[in-house]
Amino acid sequence: MDYFLTEEQTALRDLVRKIADEKVRPLAAKLDREGIFSWDLVKIFAESGLYGVVVPEAYGGTGQGVLELAIVSEELAKACAGVTLAVAASALGMFPIIISGNEEQKNRYLPELAEGKHLAAFCLTEPEAGSDAGSLRTRAKRDGDHYILNGTKVFITNGGVAHIYTVIALTDPEKGTRGASAFIVQDDYPGFKLGKEEDKMGIRASATREIIFDDCRVPVENRIGREGEGFKVAMKTLDKSRPGVASQALGIAQGALDLAVDYARTRVQFGQPIASLQGIQFMLADMATQIEAARALVYAAARMIDSDARNIGQVSAMCKLMASDVAMKVTTDAVQIFGGYGYMRDYPIEKFMRDAKITQIYEGTNQIQRMVIARSLIRDAASKK
Ligand SMILES: Cc1cc2nc3c(=O)[nH]c(=O)nc-3n(C[C@H](O)[C@H](O)[C@H](O)COP(=O)(O)OP(=O)(O)OC[C@H]3O[C@@H](n4cnc5c(N)ncnc54)[C@H](O)[C@@H]3O)c2cc1C
Protein backbone atom coordinates (compact mmCIF):
# COMPACT_ATOMS: atom_id res chain seq x y z
CA MET A 1 0.00 0.00 0.00
CA ASP A 2 1.06 3.58 -0.57
CA TYR A 3 1.36 5.55 2.67
CA PHE A 4 2.19 8.77 0.83
CA LEU A 5 5.54 9.21 2.52
CA THR A 6 7.32 12.47 1.77
CA GLU A 7 10.55 12.44 -0.26
CA GLU A 8 12.49 12.82 2.99
CA GLN A 9 10.68 9.91 4.65
CA THR A 10 11.17 7.70 1.59
CA ALA A 11 14.89 8.54 1.56
CA LEU A 12 15.14 7.67 5.27
CA ARG A 13 13.33 4.36 4.69
CA ASP A 14 15.62 3.47 1.78
CA LEU A 15 18.73 4.38 3.76
CA VAL A 16 17.72 2.26 6.76
CA ARG A 17 16.61 -0.61 4.50
CA LYS A 18 20.09 -0.62 2.93
CA ILE A 19 21.78 -0.59 6.34
CA ALA A 20 19.49 -3.40 7.52
CA ASP A 21 20.19 -5.52 4.42
CA GLU A 22 23.93 -4.93 4.20
CA LYS A 23 25.06 -4.46 7.80
CA VAL A 24 22.45 -5.88 10.19
CA ARG A 25 21.08 -9.05 8.54
CA PRO A 26 24.49 -10.69 8.01
CA LEU A 27 25.21 -10.33 11.76
CA ALA A 28 21.74 -11.12 13.14
CA ALA A 29 22.17 -14.86 13.80
CA LYS A 30 25.56 -14.45 15.50
CA LEU A 31 24.44 -11.54 17.70
CA ASP A 32 21.34 -13.54 18.67
CA ARG A 33 23.21 -16.77 19.41
CA GLU A 34 25.91 -15.10 21.45
CA GLY A 35 23.73 -12.37 23.00
CA ILE A 36 26.03 -9.59 21.78
CA PHE A 37 25.23 -5.87 21.83
CA SER A 38 26.96 -4.51 18.71
CA TRP A 39 28.80 -1.21 19.15
CA ASP A 40 29.91 -1.50 15.50
CA LEU A 41 26.27 -1.22 14.44
CA VAL A 42 25.68 1.66 16.87
CA LYS A 43 28.53 3.49 15.11
CA ILE A 44 26.89 2.91 11.72
CA PHE A 45 23.48 4.06 13.01
CA ALA A 46 25.08 7.15 14.55
CA GLU A 47 26.97 8.05 11.35
CA SER A 48 23.70 7.67 9.44
CA GLY A 49 21.93 10.14 11.74
CA LEU A 50 19.41 7.64 13.13
CA TYR A 51 19.77 8.83 16.73
CA GLY A 52 18.74 12.37 15.80
CA VAL A 53 15.43 11.49 14.17
CA VAL A 54 13.25 12.42 17.17
CA VAL A 55 15.46 15.29 18.39
CA PRO A 56 14.47 18.85 17.40
CA GLU A 57 16.89 20.62 15.04
CA ALA A 58 17.65 23.23 17.72
CA TYR A 59 19.34 20.48 19.76
CA GLY A 60 21.28 18.78 17.00
CA GLY A 61 18.66 16.41 15.62
CA THR A 62 16.79 16.30 12.34
CA GLY A 63 13.53 17.37 13.96
CA GLN A 64 11.48 14.56 12.49
CA GLY A 65 9.06 12.60 14.61
CA VAL A 66 7.30 9.46 15.71
CA LEU A 67 6.49 8.42 12.12
CA GLU A 68 10.14 8.62 11.12
CA LEU A 69 11.16 6.67 14.23
CA ALA A 70 8.54 4.08 13.24
CA ILE A 71 10.04 3.85 9.75
CA VAL A 72 13.53 3.33 11.22
CA SER A 73 12.31 0.69 13.71
CA GLU A 74 10.31 -1.23 11.12
CA GLU A 75 13.18 -1.43 8.63
CA LEU A 76 15.76 -2.46 11.23
CA ALA A 77 13.41 -5.03 12.80
CA LYS A 78 12.94 -6.76 9.43
CA ALA A 79 16.59 -7.75 9.84
CA CYS A 80 16.96 -7.96 13.65
CA ALA A 81 14.51 -6.81 16.30
CA GLY A 82 17.16 -6.87 19.02
CA VAL A 83 19.48 -4.51 17.19
CA THR A 84 16.51 -2.16 16.58
CA LEU A 85 16.46 -1.36 20.30
CA ALA A 86 19.92 0.20 20.22
CA VAL A 87 18.12 3.07 18.44
CA ALA A 88 14.50 2.78 19.64
CA ALA A 89 15.28 2.43 23.37
CA SER A 90 17.63 5.41 23.19
CA ALA A 91 14.72 7.43 21.76
CA LEU A 92 12.59 6.11 24.64
CA GLY A 93 15.21 7.33 27.12
CA MET A 94 15.39 10.72 25.39
CA PHE A 95 11.63 11.34 25.21
CA PRO A 96 11.27 12.57 28.83
CA ILE A 97 13.92 15.23 28.11
CA ILE A 98 12.42 16.15 24.72
CA ILE A 99 8.86 16.29 26.09
CA SER A 100 9.37 17.86 29.52
CA GLY A 101 13.01 18.91 29.89
CA ASN A 102 14.00 22.57 30.30
CA GLU A 103 16.24 24.48 27.87
CA GLU A 104 19.36 23.86 29.92
CA GLN A 105 18.74 20.09 30.10
CA LYS A 106 17.95 19.91 26.38
CA ASN A 107 21.09 21.85 25.48
CA ARG A 108 23.25 19.79 27.81
CA TYR A 109 22.05 16.29 26.90
CA LEU A 110 20.27 16.14 23.55
CA PRO A 111 23.07 17.10 21.10
CA GLU A 112 25.34 14.21 22.14
CA LEU A 113 22.40 11.79 22.23
CA ALA A 114 21.27 12.96 18.77
CA GLU A 115 24.79 12.36 17.50
CA GLY A 116 24.76 8.84 18.94
CA LYS A 117 27.84 9.69 20.97
CA HIS A 118 25.97 8.37 24.00
CA LEU A 119 22.91 6.16 24.35
CA ALA A 120 19.93 6.72 26.64
CA ALA A 121 17.64 4.38 28.60
CA PHE A 122 14.32 4.76 30.41
CA CYS A 123 13.91 3.43 33.95
CA LEU A 124 10.37 2.92 35.22
CA THR A 125 9.92 -0.81 36.00
CA GLU A 126 10.84 -2.21 39.41
CA PRO A 127 10.65 -5.71 40.91
CA GLU A 128 7.28 -4.89 42.57
CA ALA A 129 6.11 -2.36 39.98
CA GLY A 130 5.55 -3.73 36.48
CA SER A 131 2.04 -3.35 35.07
CA ASP A 132 1.24 -1.54 38.30
CA ALA A 133 3.96 1.03 37.65
CA GLY A 134 2.45 3.28 40.32
CA SER A 135 3.72 0.91 43.04
CA LEU A 136 7.27 2.07 42.48
CA ARG A 137 9.52 2.29 45.55
CA THR A 138 12.70 3.92 44.29
CA ARG A 139 13.15 6.93 46.52
CA ALA A 140 14.65 10.34 45.68
CA LYS A 141 15.32 12.29 48.87
CA ARG A 142 16.36 15.93 48.68
CA ASP A 143 19.72 16.73 50.25
CA GLY A 144 20.66 20.37 49.61
CA ASP A 145 21.41 20.83 45.93
CA HIS A 146 21.20 17.08 45.24
CA TYR A 147 18.69 14.26 45.41
CA ILE A 148 19.81 10.95 46.87
CA LEU A 149 18.31 8.05 44.90
CA ASN A 150 17.88 4.58 46.40
CA GLY A 151 16.18 1.63 44.72
CA THR A 152 16.37 -0.91 41.91
CA LYS A 153 15.00 -0.75 38.38
CA VAL A 154 14.68 -4.00 36.45
CA PHE A 155 14.62 -5.10 32.79
CA ILE A 156 16.12 -1.82 31.58
CA THR A 157 16.75 -1.85 27.83
CA ASN A 158 20.16 -0.34 27.00
CA GLY A 159 21.05 -0.88 30.68
CA GLY A 160 24.81 -0.94 30.96
CA VAL A 161 25.39 0.44 27.46
CA ALA A 162 23.64 3.78 27.97
CA HIS A 163 25.32 6.78 29.59
CA ILE A 164 22.10 8.73 30.26
CA TYR A 165 19.18 7.26 32.22
CA THR A 166 15.81 8.93 32.66
CA VAL A 167 14.49 7.64 35.96
CA ILE A 168 11.15 7.84 37.75
CA ALA A 169 11.48 7.92 41.55
CA LEU A 170 9.37 8.97 44.54
CA THR A 171 10.11 12.36 46.03
CA ASP A 172 7.01 12.17 48.23
CA PRO A 173 6.07 8.53 48.92
CA GLU A 174 2.92 9.57 50.83
CA LYS A 175 1.37 10.90 47.63
CA GLY A 176 1.78 7.74 45.50
CA THR A 177 2.03 8.45 41.79
CA ARG A 178 1.51 12.17 42.49
CA GLY A 179 4.67 12.01 44.59
CA ALA A 180 6.86 10.72 41.73
CA SER A 181 9.43 12.83 39.91
CA ALA A 182 11.61 12.29 36.84
CA PHE A 183 15.40 12.63 36.82
CA ILE A 184 18.29 12.53 34.40
CA VAL A 185 20.97 10.27 35.85
CA GLN A 186 24.41 9.76 34.34
CA ASP A 187 26.12 6.42 34.73
CA ASP A 188 29.18 8.18 36.21
CA TYR A 189 27.28 9.63 39.17
CA PRO A 190 28.37 8.21 42.53
CA GLY A 191 26.04 5.42 43.67
CA PHE A 192 24.96 4.39 40.14
CA LYS A 193 25.47 0.62 39.85
CA LEU A 194 24.79 -2.06 37.27
CA GLY A 195 22.95 -5.18 38.45
CA LYS A 196 22.03 -8.46 36.83
CA GLU A 197 22.36 -8.78 33.06
CA GLU A 198 19.34 -10.64 31.64
CA ASP A 199 19.59 -13.78 29.50
CA LYS A 200 16.53 -13.49 27.25
CA MET A 201 14.31 -15.63 25.02
CA GLY A 202 14.49 -13.12 22.16
CA ILE A 203 15.86 -9.68 21.23
CA ARG A 204 19.16 -11.12 22.42
CA ALA A 205 21.22 -8.48 20.60
CA SER A 206 19.72 -5.92 22.97
CA ALA A 207 21.26 -5.22 26.38
CA THR A 208 18.77 -5.63 29.26
CA ARG A 209 19.94 -5.03 32.80
CA GLU A 210 19.08 -4.20 36.38
CA ILE A 211 20.03 -0.67 37.42
CA ILE A 212 20.73 -0.03 41.10
CA PHE A 213 20.74 3.34 42.83
CA ASP A 214 22.73 3.09 46.03
CA ASP A 215 22.76 6.56 47.61
CA CYS A 216 23.14 7.86 44.05
CA ARG A 217 23.72 11.63 44.08
CA VAL A 218 21.80 13.46 41.37
CA PRO A 219 22.03 17.26 41.05
CA VAL A 220 18.74 19.13 41.60
CA GLU A 221 19.07 20.70 38.14
CA ASN A 222 18.63 17.17 36.69
CA ARG A 223 15.03 16.89 37.86
CA ILE A 224 12.74 16.95 34.81
CA GLY A 225 9.73 19.17 35.43
CA ARG A 226 8.44 19.89 38.91
CA GLU A 227 8.40 17.52 41.86
CA GLY A 228 5.31 15.32 41.58
CA GLU A 229 5.18 15.40 37.77
CA GLY A 230 7.25 12.26 37.20
CA PHE A 231 4.42 9.85 36.56
CA LYS A 232 2.87 12.25 34.05
CA VAL A 233 6.25 12.51 32.29
CA ALA A 234 6.43 8.69 32.18
CA MET A 235 2.91 8.31 30.74
CA LYS A 236 3.51 11.01 28.10
CA THR A 237 6.75 9.25 27.20
CA LEU A 238 4.99 5.89 26.71
CA ASP A 239 2.26 7.53 24.60
CA LYS A 240 4.99 8.70 22.20
CA SER A 241 7.11 5.59 22.26
CA ARG A 242 4.52 2.81 21.89
CA PRO A 243 4.28 3.28 18.09
CA GLY A 244 8.01 2.47 18.13
CA VAL A 245 7.25 -0.93 19.67
CA ALA A 246 4.37 -1.34 17.20
CA SER A 247 6.66 -0.65 14.25
CA GLN A 248 9.29 -3.00 15.64
CA ALA A 249 6.52 -5.64 15.70
CA LEU A 250 5.58 -4.74 12.12
CA GLY A 251 9.17 -5.18 10.98
CA ILE A 252 9.37 -8.57 12.71
CA ALA A 253 6.11 -9.67 11.04
CA GLN A 254 7.14 -8.42 7.59
CA GLY A 255 10.59 -9.98 7.87
CA ALA A 256 9.00 -13.33 8.79
CA LEU A 257 6.46 -13.12 5.96
CA ASP A 258 9.20 -12.37 3.41
CA LEU A 259 11.13 -15.46 4.54
CA ALA A 260 7.96 -17.61 4.54
CA VAL A 261 7.05 -16.60 0.96
CA ASP A 262 10.58 -17.42 -0.26
CA TYR A 263 10.58 -20.75 1.54
CA ALA A 264 7.12 -21.71 0.26
CA ARG A 265 8.25 -21.01 -3.32
CA THR A 266 11.20 -23.38 -3.06
CA ARG A 267 10.10 -26.18 -0.70
CA VAL A 268 8.71 -29.06 -2.76
CA GLN A 269 6.28 -31.60 -1.30
CA PHE A 270 3.83 -33.81 -3.19
CA GLY A 271 5.76 -32.94 -6.36
CA GLN A 272 5.08 -29.20 -6.23
CA PRO A 273 6.27 -26.11 -4.34
CA ILE A 274 4.19 -25.78 -1.17
CA ALA A 275 3.37 -22.22 -2.35
CA SER A 276 1.04 -23.75 -4.91
CA LEU A 277 -1.03 -25.40 -2.16
CA GLN A 278 -4.14 -23.43 -1.35
CA GLY A 279 -3.78 -24.11 2.41
CA ILE A 280 -0.38 -22.37 2.37
CA GLN A 281 -1.61 -19.58 0.08
CA PHE A 282 -4.45 -18.76 2.45
CA MET A 283 -2.01 -18.54 5.36
CA LEU A 284 0.28 -16.20 3.38
CA ALA A 285 -2.68 -14.06 2.30
CA ASP A 286 -3.94 -13.69 5.88
CA MET A 287 -0.45 -12.86 7.14
CA ALA A 288 0.03 -10.14 4.50
CA THR A 289 -3.43 -8.68 5.12
CA GLN A 290 -2.96 -8.55 8.89
CA ILE A 291 0.44 -6.86 8.49
CA GLU A 292 -0.97 -4.23 6.13
CA ALA A 293 -3.90 -3.48 8.48
CA ALA A 294 -1.47 -3.11 11.40
CA ARG A 295 0.84 -0.88 9.34
CA ALA A 296 -2.07 1.39 8.39
CA LEU A 297 -2.94 1.79 12.08
CA VAL A 298 0.67 2.37 13.17
CA TYR A 299 1.30 5.02 10.51
CA ALA A 300 -2.03 6.75 11.22
CA ALA A 301 -1.31 6.77 14.97
CA ALA A 302 2.23 8.08 14.41
CA ARG A 303 0.94 10.87 12.16
CA MET A 304 -1.71 11.81 14.72
CA ILE A 305 0.92 11.96 17.48
CA ASP A 306 3.22 14.07 15.31
CA SER A 307 0.37 16.51 14.67
CA ASP A 308 0.34 17.28 18.42
CA ALA A 309 -3.19 15.95 18.71
CA ARG A 310 -4.60 15.60 22.22
CA ASN A 311 -5.57 12.26 23.78
CA ILE A 312 -2.99 10.24 21.89
CA GLY A 313 -2.95 7.54 24.59
CA GLN A 314 -5.75 5.56 23.00
CA VAL A 315 -4.34 5.35 19.44
CA SER A 316 -0.85 4.78 20.74
CA ALA A 317 -2.07 1.78 22.79
CA MET A 318 -4.22 0.51 19.90
CA CYS A 319 -1.37 0.39 17.42
CA LYS A 320 0.97 -1.33 19.89
CA LEU A 321 -1.72 -3.87 20.78
CA MET A 322 -2.63 -4.70 17.22
CA ALA A 323 0.83 -4.77 15.66
CA SER A 324 2.30 -6.93 18.42
CA ASP A 325 -0.57 -9.45 18.27
CA VAL A 326 -0.14 -9.56 14.48
CA ALA A 327 3.61 -10.11 14.89
CA MET A 328 3.03 -13.05 17.23
CA LYS A 329 0.43 -14.62 14.93
CA VAL A 330 2.39 -14.05 11.71
CA THR A 331 5.70 -15.34 13.10
CA THR A 332 4.00 -18.45 14.53
CA ASP A 333 2.43 -19.11 11.12
CA ALA A 334 5.75 -18.46 9.40
CA VAL A 335 7.40 -21.15 11.55
CA GLN A 336 4.50 -23.44 10.60
CA ILE A 337 5.17 -22.85 6.90
CA PHE A 338 8.80 -23.84 7.42
CA GLY A 339 7.59 -27.09 9.05
CA GLY A 340 10.24 -28.96 11.05
CA TYR A 341 13.00 -26.82 9.55
CA GLY A 342 11.30 -23.79 11.08
CA TYR A 343 11.90 -25.27 14.51
CA MET A 344 15.64 -25.53 13.93
CA ARG A 345 18.12 -22.80 14.71
CA ASP A 346 19.84 -23.47 11.35
CA TYR A 347 17.02 -21.46 9.78
CA PRO A 348 16.42 -17.80 10.57
CA ILE A 349 12.66 -18.02 11.14
CA GLU A 350 12.44 -19.26 14.75
CA LYS A 351 14.28 -16.10 15.88
CA PHE A 352 11.43 -13.97 14.52
CA MET A 353 8.92 -15.90 16.66
CA ARG A 354 11.09 -15.52 19.78
CA ASP A 355 11.63 -11.81 19.06
CA ALA A 356 7.91 -11.16 18.46
CA LYS A 357 6.87 -12.20 21.98
CA ILE A 358 8.43 -9.25 23.76
CA THR A 359 6.37 -6.76 21.75
CA GLN A 360 3.24 -8.08 23.54
CA ILE A 361 4.93 -7.52 26.92
CA TYR A 362 7.06 -4.39 27.19
CA GLU A 363 6.00 -0.75 27.38
CA GLY A 364 2.85 -2.17 28.97
CA THR A 365 1.56 -5.69 28.34
CA ASN A 366 -1.28 -6.05 25.88
CA GLN A 367 -3.68 -6.52 28.79
CA ILE A 368 -2.60 -3.07 29.99
CA GLN A 369 -3.03 -1.62 26.47
CA ARG A 370 -6.61 -2.91 26.50
CA MET A 371 -7.15 -1.21 29.86
CA VAL A 372 -5.78 2.08 28.47
CA ILE A 373 -8.06 1.85 25.42
CA ALA A 374 -11.17 0.89 27.39
CA ARG A 375 -10.65 3.61 30.01
CA SER A 376 -10.25 6.21 27.30
CA LEU A 377 -13.44 5.02 25.56
CA ILE A 378 -15.42 5.12 28.79
CA ARG A 379 -14.00 8.55 29.77
CA ASP A 380 -14.90 9.96 26.32
CA ALA A 381 -18.43 8.57 26.55
CA ALA A 382 -18.88 10.04 30.05
CA SER A 383 -17.65 13.46 28.92
CA LYS A 384 -20.29 13.55 26.15
CA LYS A 385 -23.18 13.08 28.61
C1 LIG B 1 13.14 -7.47 27.55
C2 LIG B 1 12.46 -6.41 28.37
C3 LIG B 1 12.82 -5.09 28.22
C4 LIG B 1 12.21 -4.09 29.00
N1 LIG B 1 12.63 -2.78 28.92
C5 LIG B 1 12.19 -1.88 29.83
C6 LIG B 1 12.75 -0.56 29.88
O1 LIG B 1 13.62 -0.19 29.09
N2 LIG B 1 12.32 0.28 30.85
C7 LIG B 1 11.36 -0.06 31.76
O2 LIG B 1 11.02 0.75 32.61
N3 LIG B 1 10.79 -1.30 31.71
C8 LIG B 1 11.19 -2.21 30.77
N4 LIG B 1 10.64 -3.47 30.74
C9 LIG B 1 9.59 -3.83 31.69
C10 LIG B 1 8.23 -4.10 31.05
O3 LIG B 1 7.63 -2.90 30.64
C11 LIG B 1 7.41 -4.89 32.07
O4 LIG B 1 7.99 -6.19 32.12
C12 LIG B 1 5.95 -4.96 31.72
O5 LIG B 1 5.34 -3.70 31.87
C13 LIG B 1 5.18 -5.98 32.56
O6 LIG B 1 5.49 -5.89 33.92
P1 LIG B 1 5.88 -7.22 34.73
O7 LIG B 1 6.95 -7.90 33.95
O8 LIG B 1 6.18 -6.85 36.12
O9 LIG B 1 4.59 -8.14 34.64
P2 LIG B 1 3.34 -8.11 35.67
O10 LIG B 1 2.88 -6.71 35.85
O11 LIG B 1 3.70 -8.89 36.86
O12 LIG B 1 2.25 -8.88 34.83
C14 LIG B 1 2.10 -10.31 34.85
C15 LIG B 1 0.87 -10.66 34.03
O13 LIG B 1 -0.31 -10.12 34.66
C16 LIG B 1 -1.02 -9.34 33.74
N5 LIG B 1 -1.68 -8.24 34.43
C17 LIG B 1 -1.13 -7.38 35.33
N6 LIG B 1 -2.04 -6.48 35.73
C18 LIG B 1 -3.19 -6.76 35.06
C19 LIG B 1 -4.50 -6.18 35.03
N7 LIG B 1 -4.80 -5.13 35.77
N8 LIG B 1 -5.43 -6.76 34.23
C20 LIG B 1 -5.14 -7.83 33.48
N9 LIG B 1 -3.91 -8.41 33.46
C21 LIG B 1 -2.96 -7.89 34.23
C22 LIG B 1 0.02 -8.83 32.75
O14 LIG B 1 -0.57 -8.44 31.53
C23 LIG B 1 0.89 -10.06 32.62
O15 LIG B 1 0.32 -10.96 31.72
C24 LIG B 1 11.20 -4.46 29.92
C25 LIG B 1 10.80 -5.80 30.03
C26 LIG B 1 11.43 -6.78 29.28
C27 LIG B 1 11.00 -8.20 29.47
The ligand as an SDF file (V2000), in Angstrom:
LIG
                    3D

 53 58  0  0  0  0  0  0  0  0999 V2000
   13.1430   -7.4660   27.5510 C   0  0  0  0  0  0  0  0  0  0  0  0
   12.4610   -6.4070   28.3690 C   0  0  0  0  0  0  0  0  0  0  0  0
   12.8200   -5.0860   28.2220 C   0  0  0  0  0  0  0  0  0  0  0  0
   12.2080   -4.0920   28.9990 C   0  0  0  0  0  0  0  0  0  0  0  0
   12.6330   -2.7850   28.9190 N   0  0  0  0  0  0  0  0  0  0  0  0
   12.1900   -1.8760   29.8270 C   0  0  0  0  0  0  0  0  0  0  0  0
   12.7500   -0.5620   29.8770 C   0  0  0  0  0  0  0  0  0  0  0  0
   13.6160   -0.1860   29.0850 O   0  0  0  0  0  0  0  0  0  0  0  0
   12.3220    0.2850   30.8480 N   0  0  0  0  0  0  0  0  0  0  0  0
   11.3570   -0.0620   31.7580 C   0  0  0  0  0  0  0  0  0  0  0  0
   11.0240    0.7470   32.6060 O   0  0  0  0  0  0  0  0  0  0  0  0
   10.7870   -1.2990   31.7070 N   0  0  0  0  0  0  0  0  0  0  0  0
   11.1870   -2.2110   30.7700 C   0  0  0  0  0  0  0  0  0  0  0  0
   10.6390   -3.4720   30.7390 N   0  0  0  0  0  0  0  0  0  0  0  0
    9.5890   -3.8260   31.6870 C   0  0  0  0  0  0  0  0  0  0  0  0
    8.2330   -4.0970   31.0510 C   0  0  0  0  0  0  0  0  0  0  0  0
    7.6280   -2.8990   30.6400 O   0  0  0  0  0  0  0  0  0  0  0  0
    7.4120   -4.8910   32.0680 C   0  0  0  0  0  0  0  0  0  0  0  0
    7.9900   -6.1900   32.1170 O   0  0  0  0  0  0  0  0  0  0  0  0
    5.9500   -4.9590   31.7170 C   0  0  0  0  0  0  0  0  0  0  0  0
    5.3390   -3.6990   31.8700 O   0  0  0  0  0  0  0  0  0  0  0  0
    5.1840   -5.9830   32.5620 C   0  0  0  0  0  0  0  0  0  0  0  0
    5.4890   -5.8860   33.9160 O   0  0  0  0  0  0  0  0  0  0  0  0
    5.8850   -7.2160   34.7310 P   0  0  0  0  0  0  0  0  0  0  0  0
    6.9470   -7.8960   33.9480 O   0  0  0  0  0  0  0  0  0  0  0  0
    6.1770   -6.8540   36.1230 O   0  0  0  0  0  0  0  0  0  0  0  0
    4.5910   -8.1360   34.6440 O   0  0  0  0  0  0  0  0  0  0  0  0
    3.3440   -8.1090   35.6710 P   0  0  0  0  0  0  0  0  0  0  0  0
    2.8780   -6.7120   35.8470 O   0  0  0  0  0  0  0  0  0  0  0  0
    3.6970   -8.8890   36.8600 O   0  0  0  0  0  0  0  0  0  0  0  0
    2.2490   -8.8830   34.8330 O   0  0  0  0  0  0  0  0  0  0  0  0
    2.0980  -10.3100   34.8520 C   0  0  0  0  0  0  0  0  0  0  0  0
    0.8670  -10.6610   34.0310 C   0  0  0  0  0  0  0  0  0  0  0  0
   -0.3100  -10.1220   34.6630 O   0  0  0  0  0  0  0  0  0  0  0  0
   -1.0200   -9.3420   33.7380 C   0  0  0  0  0  0  0  0  0  0  0  0
   -1.6800   -8.2390   34.4290 N   0  0  0  0  0  0  0  0  0  0  0  0
   -1.1330   -7.3840   35.3290 C   0  0  0  0  0  0  0  0  0  0  0  0
   -2.0380   -6.4840   35.7330 N   0  0  0  0  0  0  0  0  0  0  0  0
   -3.1900   -6.7550   35.0560 C   0  0  0  0  0  0  0  0  0  0  0  0
   -4.5040   -6.1850   35.0260 C   0  0  0  0  0  0  0  0  0  0  0  0
   -4.8000   -5.1270   35.7720 N   0  0  0  0  0  0  0  0  0  0  0  0
   -5.4330   -6.7610   34.2310 N   0  0  0  0  0  0  0  0  0  0  0  0
   -5.1380   -7.8340   33.4790 C   0  0  0  0  0  0  0  0  0  0  0  0
   -3.9130   -8.4140   33.4560 N   0  0  0  0  0  0  0  0  0  0  0  0
   -2.9580   -7.8910   34.2320 C   0  0  0  0  0  0  0  0  0  0  0  0
    0.0200   -8.8340   32.7500 C   0  0  0  0  0  0  0  0  0  0  0  0
   -0.5700   -8.4430   31.5290 O   0  0  0  0  0  0  0  0  0  0  0  0
    0.8950  -10.0640   32.6170 C   0  0  0  0  0  0  0  0  0  0  0  0
    0.3210  -10.9610   31.7180 O   0  0  0  0  0  0  0  0  0  0  0  0
   11.1970   -4.4600   29.9170 C   0  0  0  0  0  0  0  0  0  0  0  0
   10.8050   -5.7960   30.0310 C   0  0  0  0  0  0  0  0  0  0  0  0
   11.4260   -6.7750   29.2820 C   0  0  0  0  0  0  0  0  0  0  0  0
   11.0040   -8.2010   29.4680 C   0  0  0  0  0  0  0  0  0  0  0  0
  1  2  1  0
  2  3  1  0
  2 52  2  0
  3  4  2  0
  4  5  1  0
  4 50  1  0
  5  6  2  0
  6  7  1  0
  6 13  1  0
  7  8  2  0
  7  9  1  0
  9 10  1  0
 10 11  2  0
 10 12  1  0
 12 13  2  0
 13 14  1  0
 14 15  1  0
 14 50  1  0
 15 16  1  0
 16 17  1  0
 16 18  1  0
 18 19  1  0
 18 20  1  0
 20 21  1  0
 20 22  1  0
 22 23  1  0
 23 24  1  0
 24 25  2  0
 24 26  1  0
 24 27  1  0
 27 28  1  0
 28 29  2  0
 28 30  1  0
 28 31  1  0
 31 32  1  0
 32 33  1  0
 33 34  1  0
 33 48  1  0
 34 35  1  0
 35 36  1  0
 35 46  1  0
 36 37  1  0
 36 45  1  0
 37 38  2  0
 38 39  1  0
 39 40  1  0
 39 45  2  0
 40 41  1  0
 40 42  2  0
 42 43  1  0
 43 44  2  0
 44 45  1  0
 46 47  1  0
 46 48  1  0
 48 49  1  0
 50 51  2  0
 51 52  1  0
 52 53  1  0
M  END
$$$$
